[in-house]
Amino acid sequence: MTKSLSKTWLVSIIILMAGITGFFYINHSERPVEIRKITPPKLELKHLGKKILCHRPMRHGSPSFSVNRLGKKYIADNFGHGGSGWTLAPGAAGYVIEVLQREAGSELAKDSEITIVGAGAIGLFTALELVSQGYTNIKIIAEKFDGLTSHNAGGLIAPVSMDNEPELQKVVNKIGIDAYRFFAKVAKGEHPVIKAGAVIVPTYFETREESGLEPYVGVVMQPAKDVTLDFGNGTKRPMIVYDDGIFVDTGLLMQSLRQALEGKVTFKQQKITDFNQIESQFIFNCTGLGARDLSKDDKVVPVQGHLIMLKDQNVQDLQHMILVYFKEGKTKSGFKVKRSFYIFPKKLLGSPQNDVGVIGGTFIEGADETTPNEEEFFIMLQGVKDFYGIK
Ligand SMILES: Cc1cc2nc3c(=O)[nH]c(=O)nc-3n(C[C@H](O)[C@H](O)[C@H](O)COP(=O)(O)OP(=O)(O)OC[C@H]3O[C@@H](n4cnc5c(N)ncnc54)[C@H](O)[C@@H]3O)c2cc1C
């Protein structure tokens, strides 16, 4: 009798505990999703500024991080980062320098003459890393120093518009995570040299997979949350958000990098058509799209992008980033186009305080300056309005 009573008690306790667990589980899964109110940007004609057309230097297979020999010279590649040049730049610089150090061994001394070809984000970060490691004899040679893709880029720190072989993705992730650490230091005011140009802002995507940031979660980033964006005009969208996303103000950061290098490296304007024009034994090839000709690498292709700067906005309404992809289509000129909508709090250097925000964008592989696909600016603007539910 006592035995069967205690058995009944035991069963009742198990059922009760299962019930409690189930209750919490159901309650948890039904917890209302956080609603965040976002005021759409002003998109009337008078609020649209400069239209920017530029080209991502994408390399099929992965960016090139290899070191090659040309007689006695060592040529260290650091090009082909696609739509993720900023996302990878500080990490890629450290990675390629390490590969060169391994290959060159004791031939590479702190006072060896080193030439970096290219003065975009990749070239400047390579120089900054070399300087911070104590190298003293560095020259940067570039055909152009201003108005580069690196100045024009949007500024989202997330790996997009690359075409990496699966086995190389691990390396790219490691480089991206190192780069995130660099920008997080800048954003928190903890970097010893670079004091401005990166901020931490909520960053919204439609899915975790599309962000490319999942490999960063648990290493340098917090998990994304499900949220509903409410634009206050009847339009709401389910999204996910990384509250520790990073925006880099590309123009400002290019200026900060240049200032940090002034007096520590020499700069020379010249187009290089053959590495034999350079006397240094150690050369970094940071020429972006230029690597197609200079390294005769036909895996490097332009991926055209369209951006429109915004004018006279409410600055406090734009302290976030959004990226969503639309369906693929074809441009009038016959190129395959991956259309998207993104908005970042970018500013052009020297522009008025309230001229903040950039909207994008297109991904048109193979299109270059000869095919501007001008109508894509209008298609993009309509996509942005549809996203926000603006009539
Ligand atoms: C529309 C758009 C939006 C983007 N948004 C983002 C973003 O949000 N986040 C992100 O991470 N990335 C973004 N990117 C990608 C990023 O801008 C690029 O990956 C990055 O700027 C590439 O830097 P780079 O230094 O390799 O090239 P560049 O900035 O193009 O610099 C190349 C340098 O090499 C020099 N050069 C080339 N050939 C020669 C030669 N033969 N001799 C001498 N010098 C030469 C050039 O003069 C220049 O100085 C975007 C790109 C575009 C187009």
PDBQT file of the ligand as one rigid body, heavy atoms in Angstrom, charges set to zero:
ROOT
HETATM    1  C1  LIG A 401      29.014  50.168 -54.032  1.00  0.00    +0.000 C 
HETATM    2  C2  LIG A 401      30.027  49.554 -53.109  1.00  0.00    +0.000 A 
HETATM    3  C3  LIG A 401      29.710  49.411 -51.775  1.00  0.00    +0.000 A 
HETATM    4  C4  LIG A 401      30.628  48.800 -50.903  1.00  0.00    +0.000 A 
HETATM    5  N1  LIG A 401      30.293  48.670 -49.600  1.00  0.00    +0.000 NA
HETATM    6  C5  LIG A 401      31.124  47.989 -48.751  1.00  0.00    +0.000 A 
HETATM    7  C6  LIG A 401      30.759  47.805 -47.409  1.00  0.00    +0.000 A 
HETATM    8  O1  LIG A 401      29.700  48.263 -46.970  1.00  0.00    +0.000 OA
HETATM    9  N2  LIG A 401      31.609  47.099 -46.609  1.00  0.00    +0.000 N 
HETATM   10  C7  LIG A 401      32.791  46.577 -47.077  1.00  0.00    +0.000 A 
HETATM   11  O2  LIG A 401      33.499  45.922 -46.337  1.00  0.00    +0.000 OA
HETATM   12  N3  LIG A 401      33.172  46.791 -48.359  1.00  0.00    +0.000 NA
HETATM   13  C8  LIG A 401      32.359  47.458 -49.205  1.00  0.00    +0.000 A 
HETATM   14  N4  LIG A 401      32.708  47.621 -50.505  1.00  0.00    +0.000 N 
HETATM   15  C9  LIG A 401      33.942  46.979 -51.000  1.00  0.00    +0.000 C 
HETATM   16  C10 LIG A 401      35.179  47.789 -50.718  1.00  0.00    +0.000 C 
HETATM   17  O3  LIG A 401      34.962  49.107 -51.109  1.00  0.00    +0.000 OA
HETATM   18  C11 LIG A 401      36.366  47.226 -51.504  1.00  0.00    +0.000 C 
HETATM   19  O4  LIG A 401      36.493  45.837 -51.293  1.00  0.00    +0.000 OA
HETATM   20  C12 LIG A 401      37.653  47.896 -51.050  1.00  0.00    +0.000 C 
HETATM   21  O5  LIG A 401      37.520  49.289 -51.091  1.00  0.00    +0.000 OA
HETATM   22  C13 LIG A 401      38.800  47.460 -51.918  1.00  0.00    +0.000 C 
HETATM   23  O6  LIG A 401      39.940  48.145 -51.481  1.00  0.00    +0.000 OA
HETATM   24  P1  LIG A 401      41.275  48.112 -52.304  1.00  0.00    +0.000 P 
HETATM   25  O7  LIG A 401      42.265  48.872 -51.518  1.00  0.00    +0.000 OA
HETATM   26  O8  LIG A 401      41.574  46.705 -52.682  1.00  0.00    +0.000 OA
HETATM   27  O9  LIG A 401      40.910  48.813 -53.680  1.00  0.00    +0.000 OA
HETATM   28  P2  LIG A 401      40.796  50.412 -54.162  1.00  0.00    +0.000 P 
HETATM   29  O10 LIG A 401      40.150  51.190 -53.122  1.00  0.00    +0.000 OA
HETATM   30  O11 LIG A 401      40.204  50.307 -55.484  1.00  0.00    +0.000 OA
HETATM   31  O12 LIG A 401      42.311  50.823 -54.235  1.00  0.00    +0.000 OA
HETATM   32  C14 LIG A 401      43.169  50.288 -55.222  1.00  0.00    +0.000 C 
HETATM   33  C15 LIG A 401      44.447  51.094 -55.234  1.00  0.00    +0.000 C 
HETATM   34  O13 LIG A 401      45.356  50.483 -56.141  1.00  0.00    +0.000 OA
HETATM   35  C16 LIG A 401      45.835  51.458 -57.056  1.00  0.00    +0.000 C 
HETATM   36  N5  LIG A 401      46.215  50.777 -58.292  1.00  0.00    +0.000 N 
HETATM   37  C17 LIG A 401      45.482  49.925 -59.049  1.00  0.00    +0.000 A 
HETATM   38  N6  LIG A 401      46.202  49.490 -60.090  1.00  0.00    +0.000 NA
HETATM   39  C18 LIG A 401      47.414  50.086 -59.991  1.00  0.00    +0.000 A 
HETATM   40  C19 LIG A 401      48.606  50.019 -60.756  1.00  0.00    +0.000 A 
HETATM   41  N7  LIG A 401      48.700  49.257 -61.827  1.00  0.00    +0.000 N 
HETATM   42  N8  LIG A 401      49.667  50.783 -60.360  1.00  0.00    +0.000 NA
HETATM   43  C20 LIG A 401      49.591  51.571 -59.281  1.00  0.00    +0.000 A 
HETATM   44  N9  LIG A 401      48.496  51.658 -58.515  1.00  0.00    +0.000 NA
HETATM   45  C21 LIG A 401      47.433  50.912 -58.863  1.00  0.00    +0.000 A 
HETATM   46  C22 LIG A 401      44.682  52.430 -57.196  1.00  0.00    +0.000 C 
HETATM   47  O14 LIG A 401      45.117  53.660 -57.750  1.00  0.00    +0.000 OA
HETATM   48  C23 LIG A 401      44.288  52.531 -55.707  1.00  0.00    +0.000 C 
HETATM   49  O15 LIG A 401      45.156  53.387 -55.031  1.00  0.00    +0.000 OA
HETATM   50  C24 LIG A 401      31.860  48.308 -51.396  1.00  0.00    +0.000 A 
HETATM   51  C25 LIG A 401      32.200  48.511 -52.716  1.00  0.00    +0.000 A 
HETATM   52  C26 LIG A 401      31.292  49.123 -53.578  1.00  0.00    +0.000 A 
HETATM   53  C27 LIG A 401      31.681  49.302 -54.996  1.00  0.00    +0.000 C 
ENDROOT
TORSDOF 0
